[in-house]
Amino acid sequence: MLDIIIVNWNVCGMLRACLRSVQRHPASRHTQRIIVVDNGSTDGSLAMLRDEFPSVHVIANERNAGYGGGNNVGLAYAKDLPAAGRTRYALILNPDTEVTAGALDALLDFAEDNPDVGIVGPQLRYADGSV
């Protein structure tokens, strides 16, 4: 199980693109679920999530808990989901990023092949492919 946690604050358009990329390029050998922690957005993000991404777990904070606080809320939520869906891996994903083909599998393969490693970070690239 892979839980993908995204903290959002007033970046509705970027969040939409991020979520679409995760749906286009899911992890192929792990079940994944997406958790969005919204930090009190006023830009229509919650309505967009409800209308366009009904399978996403949404936590709507009334106030901006900050990036770290939002991630802590998302991780705690993932931990408390039913045992059958208990996560093995959590990905903290910024809403201004887009996942490319094979990226999630590469991260998960590395984690599986290196059980002593506790944190894995991807290489970040611009839209043109440059580092």
Accessible surface in RSA format (square Angstrom, percent):
REM  Atomic radii and reference values for relative SASA: ProtOr
REM  Chains: A
REM  Algorithm: Lee & Richards
REM  Probe-radius: 1.40
REM  Slices: 20
REM RES _ NUM      All-atoms   Total-Side   Main-Chain    Non-polar    All polar
REM                ABS   REL    ABS   REL    ABS   REL    ABS   REL    ABS   REL
RES MET A   1    47.61  24.7  25.69  17.0  21.92  52.2  25.89  22.0  21.72  28.8
RES LEU A   2     5.58   3.1   5.58   4.0   0.00   0.0   5.58   3.9   0.00   0.0
RES ASP A   3     0.00   0.0   0.00   0.0   0.00   0.0   0.00   0.0   0.00   0.0
RES ILE A   4     0.00   0.0   0.00   0.0   0.00   0.0   0.00   0.0   0.00   0.0
RES ILE A   5     0.08   0.0   0.00   0.0   0.08   0.2   0.00   0.0   0.08   0.2
RES ILE A   6     0.00   0.0   0.00   0.0   0.00   0.0   0.00   0.0   0.00   0.0
RES VAL A   7    10.35   6.8   5.43   4.9   4.93  11.9   5.43   4.7   4.93  13.4
RES ASN A   8     0.03   0.0   0.00   0.0   0.03   0.1   0.03   0.1   0.00   0.0
RES TRP A   9   133.37  53.5 124.63  60.3   8.73  20.5 118.28  63.1  15.09  24.5
RES ASN A  10    49.62  34.2  30.44  29.4  19.17  46.2  15.92  38.3  33.70  32.6
RES VAL A  11    39.63  26.1  32.94  29.8   6.69  16.1  39.63  34.4   0.00   0.0
RES CYS A  12    20.68  15.6  18.98  21.2   1.70   4.0   8.84  22.4  11.85  12.8
RES GLY A  13    46.07  56.8   0.00   N/A  46.07  56.8  31.19  85.6  14.88  33.3
RES MET A  14    98.20  50.9  91.54  60.6   6.66  15.9  79.86  67.9  18.34  24.3
RES LEU A  15     0.00   0.0   0.00   0.0   0.00   0.0   0.00   0.0   0.00   0.0
RES ARG A  16    62.90  26.4  62.90  32.1   0.00   0.0  12.47  17.0  50.42  30.6
RES ALA A  17    35.13  32.3  30.11  46.5   5.02  11.4  34.84  49.1   0.29   0.8
RES CYS A  18     0.00   0.0   0.00   0.0   0.00   0.0   0.00   0.0   0.00   0.0
RES LEU A  19     0.07   0.0   0.07   0.0   0.00   0.0   0.07   0.0   0.00   0.0
RES ARG A  20   113.58  47.7 112.12  57.2   1.46   3.5  29.32  40.1  84.26  51.1
RES SER A  21     0.17   0.1   0.17   0.2   0.00   0.0   0.17   0.4   0.00   0.0
RES VAL A  22     0.00   0.0   0.00   0.0   0.00   0.0   0.00   0.0   0.00   0.0
RES GLN A  23    91.67  51.3  69.53  50.8  22.14  52.7  32.47  69.1  59.20  44.9
RES ARG A  24   143.69  60.3 114.52  58.4  29.17  69.5  71.62  97.9  72.07  43.7
RES HIS A  25    51.33  28.1  44.83  31.2   6.51  16.6  31.19  32.1  20.14  23.4
RES PRO A  26    65.10  47.4  54.09  49.3  11.01  40.0  54.09  44.7  11.01  68.5
RES ALA A  27     7.85   7.2   0.00   0.0   7.85  17.9   0.00   0.0   7.85  20.8
RES SER A  28    80.53  68.0  42.96  57.3  37.57  86.5  45.82  97.6  34.71  48.6
RES ARG A  29   147.71  62.0 113.97  58.1  33.74  80.3  77.39 105.8  70.32  42.6
RES HIS A  30    38.51  21.0  25.21  17.5  13.30  34.0  23.81  24.5  14.70  17.1
RES THR A  31    93.84  66.7  80.29  81.4  13.54  32.3  51.70  69.4  42.13  63.7
RES GLN A  32    40.82  22.8  19.17  14.0  21.65  51.6  13.02  27.7  27.80  21.1
RES ARG A  33    33.58  14.1  28.46  14.5   5.12  12.2  22.75  31.1  10.83   6.6
RES ILE A  34    15.97   9.1  13.41  10.0   2.56   6.2  13.41   9.7   2.56   6.9
RES ILE A  35     0.00   0.0   0.00   0.0   0.00   0.0   0.00   0.0   0.00   0.0
RES VAL A  36     0.00   0.0   0.00   0.0   0.00   0.0   0.00   0.0   0.00   0.0
RES VAL A  37     0.00   0.0   0.00   0.0   0.00   0.0   0.00   0.0   0.00   0.0
RES ASP A  38     0.32   0.2   0.32   0.3   0.00   0.0   0.00   0.0   0.32   0.3
RES ASN A  39     2.49   1.7   2.16   2.1   0.33   0.8   0.00   0.0   2.49   2.4
RES GLY A  40    22.88  28.2   0.00   N/A  22.88  28.2  11.11  30.5  11.77  26.4
RES SER A  41    18.53  15.7   0.32   0.4  18.21  41.9   0.32   0.7  18.21  25.5
RES THR A  42   125.96  89.6  89.19  90.4  36.77  87.6  75.12 100.9  50.84  76.8
RES ASP A  43    57.44  40.2  27.38  27.3  30.06  71.1  36.30  85.4  21.14  21.1
RES GLY A  44    40.79  50.3   0.00   N/A  40.79  50.3  31.61  86.7   9.19  20.6
RES SER A  45     0.83   0.7   0.00   0.0   0.83   1.9   0.00   0.0   0.83   1.2
RES LEU A  46    63.17  35.2  59.42  42.5   3.75   9.4  59.42  41.7   3.75  10.1
RES ALA A  47    38.66  35.5  36.69  56.6   1.96   4.5  36.74  51.7   1.91   5.1
RES MET A  48    10.20   5.3   4.11   2.7   6.09  14.5   9.49   8.1   0.71   0.9
RES LEU A  49     0.54   0.3   0.27   0.2   0.27   0.7   0.36   0.3   0.18   0.5
RES ARG A  50   159.96  67.2 143.15  73.0  16.81  40.0  76.45 104.5  83.50  50.6
RES ASP A  51   105.75  74.1  73.32  73.0  32.43  76.7  26.63  62.7  79.12  78.9
RES GLU A  52    73.77  42.4  48.33  36.6  25.44  60.6  34.02  65.8  39.75  32.5
RES PHE A  53     6.73   3.4   4.91   3.0   1.82   4.7   5.84   3.5   0.90   2.6
RES PRO A  54   112.74  82.2  82.05  74.8  30.68 111.5  87.54  72.3  25.20 156.6
RES SER A  55    92.51  78.2  65.64  87.6  26.87  61.9  56.55 120.4  35.96  50.4
RES VAL A  56    12.08   7.9   1.00   0.9  11.08  26.7   1.69   1.5  10.39  28.2
RES HIS A  57    57.34  31.3  50.34  35.0   7.00  17.9  36.49  37.6  20.84  24.3
RES VAL A  58    60.16  39.6  27.76  25.1  32.40  78.1  27.76  24.1  32.40  87.9
RES ILE A  59    30.90  17.6  27.55  20.5   3.35   8.1  30.90  22.3   0.00   0.0
RES ALA A  60    57.82  53.2  32.21  49.7  25.61  58.3  32.21  45.4  25.61  67.9
RES ASN A  61    29.72  20.5  21.90  21.2   7.83  18.8   9.86  23.7  19.87  19.2
RES GLU A  62   178.78 102.6 141.41 107.0  37.38  89.0  61.61 119.2 117.17  95.7
RES ARG A  63   171.21  71.9 166.06  84.7   5.15  12.3  78.57 107.4  92.65  56.2
RES ASN A  64    68.74  47.4  46.41  44.9  22.33  53.8  21.94  52.8  46.80  45.2
RES ALA A  65    32.93  30.3  13.24  20.4  19.69  44.8  16.40  23.1  16.53  43.8
RES GLY A  66    31.75  39.2   0.00   N/A  31.75  39.2  31.07  85.3   0.68   1.5
RES TYR A  67   112.42  52.5 101.31  57.6  11.12  28.9  94.45  71.0  17.97  22.2
RES GLY A  68    43.61  53.8   0.00   N/A  43.61  53.8  35.46  97.3   8.15  18.2
RES GLY A  69    26.88  33.2   0.00   N/A  26.88  33.2  19.37  53.2   7.51  16.8
RES GLY A  70     0.00   0.0   0.00   N/A   0.00   0.0   0.00   0.0   0.00   0.0
RES ASN A  71    12.40   8.6  12.40  12.0   0.00   0.0   8.13  19.6   4.27   4.1
RES ASN A  72    98.24  67.7  92.72  89.6   5.52  13.3  24.56  59.1  73.68  71.2
RES VAL A  73    55.18  36.3  50.02  45.3   5.16  12.4  53.95  46.9   1.23   3.3
RES GLY A  74     0.00   0.0   0.00   N/A   0.00   0.0   0.00   0.0   0.00   0.0
RES LEU A  75    69.00  38.4  64.17  45.9   4.83  12.1  64.57  45.3   4.43  11.9
RES ALA A  76    48.13  44.3  43.69  67.4   4.44  10.1  47.09  66.3   1.04   2.7
RES TYR A  77    74.54  34.8  68.33  38.9   6.22  16.2  52.01  39.1  22.53  27.8
RES ALA A  78     1.44   1.3   1.44   2.2   0.00   0.0   1.44   2.0   0.00   0.0
RES LYS A  79   127.14  62.0 125.21  76.8   1.94   4.6  83.11  74.8  44.03  46.9
RES ASP A  80   107.89  75.6  76.62  76.3  31.27  73.9  31.50  74.1  76.38  76.2
RES LEU A  81    23.26  13.0  20.92  15.0   2.33   5.9  21.81  15.3   1.44   3.9
RES PRO A  82    96.78  70.5  84.29  76.8  12.49  45.4  96.50  79.7   0.27   1.7
RES ALA A  83    77.43  71.2  58.37  90.1  19.07  43.4  58.63  82.6  18.80  49.8
RES ALA A  84   112.06 103.0  63.41  97.9  48.65 110.7  76.95 108.4  35.11  93.0
RES GLY A  85    12.58  15.5   0.00   N/A  12.58  15.5  11.48  31.5   1.11   2.5
RES ARG A  86   118.50  49.8 104.31  53.2  14.20  33.8  50.97  69.7  67.53  40.9
RES THR A  87    36.90  26.2  20.54  20.8  16.36  39.0  20.63  27.7  16.27  24.6
RES ARG A  88   161.13  67.7 130.27  66.4  30.86  73.5  48.77  66.7 112.36  68.1
RES TYR A  89    39.74  18.6  35.03  19.9   4.71  12.3  37.74  28.4   2.00   2.5
RES ALA A  90    51.36  47.2  17.55  27.1  33.81  76.9  17.55  24.7  33.81  89.6
RES LEU A  91    25.89  14.4  24.52  17.5   1.36   3.4  25.89  18.2   0.00   0.0
RES ILE A  92    68.41  38.9  47.41  35.3  20.99  50.6  47.41  34.1  20.99  57.0
RES LEU A  93    20.02  11.1  19.01  13.6   1.00   2.5  19.51  13.7   0.51   1.4
RES ASN A  94    62.11  42.8  59.58  57.6   2.53   6.1   4.33  10.4  57.78  55.8
RES PRO A  95    17.10  12.5  16.86  15.4   0.24   0.9  16.86  13.9   0.24   1.5
RES ASP A  96    93.07  65.2  63.25  63.0  29.82  70.5  17.54  41.3  75.53  75.3
RES THR A  97    39.18  27.9  34.30  34.8   4.88  11.6  38.71  52.0   0.47   0.7
RES GLU A  98   104.45  60.0  79.86  60.4  24.59  58.5  24.56  47.5  79.89  65.2
RES VAL A  99    12.34   8.1   5.65   5.1   6.68  16.1   9.36   8.1   2.97   8.1
RES THR A 100    90.68  64.5  88.47  89.7   2.21   5.3  70.62  94.9  20.06  30.3
RES ALA A 101    78.91  72.6  53.90  83.2  25.02  56.9  54.97  77.4  23.94  63.4
RES GLY A 102    44.86  55.3   0.00   N/A  44.86  55.3  31.01  85.1  13.86  31.0
RES ALA A 103    31.92  29.3  22.52  34.8   9.40  21.4  30.99  43.6   0.93   2.5
RES LEU A 104     5.64   3.1   4.88   3.5   0.77   1.9   4.88   3.4   0.77   2.1
RES ASP A 105    25.02  17.5  24.12  24.0   0.90   2.1   9.36  22.0  15.66  15.6
RES ALA A 106    62.02  57.0  49.09  75.8  12.93  29.4  56.08  79.0   5.94  15.7
RES LEU A 107    28.33  15.8  26.00  18.6   2.33   5.9  27.23  19.1   1.10   3.0
RES LEU A 108     8.56   4.8   8.36   6.0   0.20   0.5   8.56   6.0   0.00   0.0
RES ASP A 109    56.26  39.4  55.09  54.8   1.17   2.8  20.84  49.0  35.42  35.3
RES PHE A 110    99.47  49.8  94.93  58.8   4.54  11.8  98.84  59.9   0.63   1.8
RES ALA A 111    16.82  15.5  11.72  18.1   5.10  11.6  11.72  16.5   5.10  13.5
RES GLU A 112    72.49  41.6  51.91  39.3  20.58  49.0  21.02  40.7  51.47  42.0
RES ASP A 113   111.31  78.0  82.79  82.4  28.52  67.5  25.34  59.6  85.97  85.7
RES ASN A 114    48.26  33.3  44.21  42.7   4.06   9.8   5.90  14.2  42.36  40.9
RES PRO A 115   111.66  81.4  80.62  73.5  31.04 112.8  86.79  71.7  24.87 154.6
RES ASP A 116   146.87 102.9 112.61 112.1  34.26  81.0  39.50  93.0 107.37 107.1
RES VAL A 117    62.93  41.4  43.09  39.0  19.84  47.8  47.54  41.3  15.39  41.7
RES GLY A 118    77.02  95.0   0.00   N/A  77.02  95.0  38.78 106.4  38.24  85.6
RES ILE A 119   158.90  90.4 136.84 101.9  22.06  53.2 141.01 101.5  17.89  48.5
RES VAL A 120    49.10  32.3  22.34  20.2  26.76  64.5  26.01  22.6  23.08  62.6
RES GLY A 121    59.86  73.8   0.00   N/A  59.86  73.8  26.36  72.3  33.50  75.0
RES PRO A 122    70.09  51.1  49.90  45.5  20.20  73.4  55.07  45.5  15.03  93.4
RES GLN A 123   113.70  63.6  81.53  59.6  32.18  76.6  39.80  84.7  73.90  56.0
RES LEU A 124   129.47  72.1 119.29  85.3  10.18  25.6 120.79  84.8   8.67  23.3
RES ARG A 125   141.76  59.5 105.48  53.8  36.28  86.4  41.58  56.8 100.18  60.7
RES TYR A 126   158.84  74.2 149.60  85.1   9.24  24.1 105.49  79.3  53.35  65.8
RES ALA A 127   120.70 111.0  69.79 107.7  50.91 115.8  83.21 117.2  37.50  99.3
RES ASP A 128   121.74  85.3  77.93  77.6  43.80 103.6  51.63 121.5  70.10  69.9
RES GLY A 129    34.21  42.2   0.00   N/A  34.21  42.2  29.23  80.2   4.98  11.2
RES SER A 130    53.09  44.9  43.61  58.2   9.47  21.8  44.84  95.5   8.25  11.6
RES VAL A 131   109.95  72.3  72.33  65.5  37.62  90.7  80.30  69.8  29.64  80.4
END  Absolute sums over single chains surface
CHAIN  1 A     7588.0       5616.1       1971.8       4436.9       3151.0
END  Absolute sums over all chains
TOTAL          7588.0       5616.1       1971.8       4436.9       3151.0
